[in-house]
Every structure is written in structure tokens, then in C-alpha cells.
Amino acid sequence: MKLLTSLPKRTTSKAKLVKLRYFAGLTIEQTAEVLGVSVATANRWWNYARVWLHQEILDGNAWP
């Protein structure tokens, strides 16, 4: 899937957060701890990634 490779090119920190939340099933608190950031920062990154993903899907950039 193109999305799994394009977000890390844009921002690796947010891509790591998505992998931990979505694939590893960690909570936002657990993810923040693993990444060494505050819960507020993890929430901002999560919101950014969700909006980015939604926009990519709407723009038709999600599929090869």
C-alpha cells in the first residue's frame, strides 16, 4: 500500500506513532511513553496522521 511508504517519507515520527497505535494496538499513553514524548504531543501527532491519511484517501493517492 502506497500510504505505508509515503507517510514515513514525510514525517518518520508520526509514521512510527501510527505503526504503534494501529499495528501494535498501543494506547496513546503507551505510544507516548515508547516514543519519549508527552501525551499531548502524541495526541497532536495522531490527529495529524489521521487527517493526512483521510486527505490522501480523498485525493486518490492511497492506491497504486
C-alpha positions, 0 to 999 in steps of 0.5 A: 500500500502506497500510504505505508511508504509515503507517510514515513517519507514525510514525517518518520515520527508520526509514521512510527506513532501510527505503526504503534497505535494501529499495528501494535494496538498501543494506547496513546499513553503507551505510544507516548511513553515508547516514543519519549514524548508527552501525551499531548504531543502524541495526541497532536501527532495522531490527529495529524496522521489521521487527517493526512491519511483521510486527505490522501484517501480523498485525493486518490493517492492511497492506491497504486 
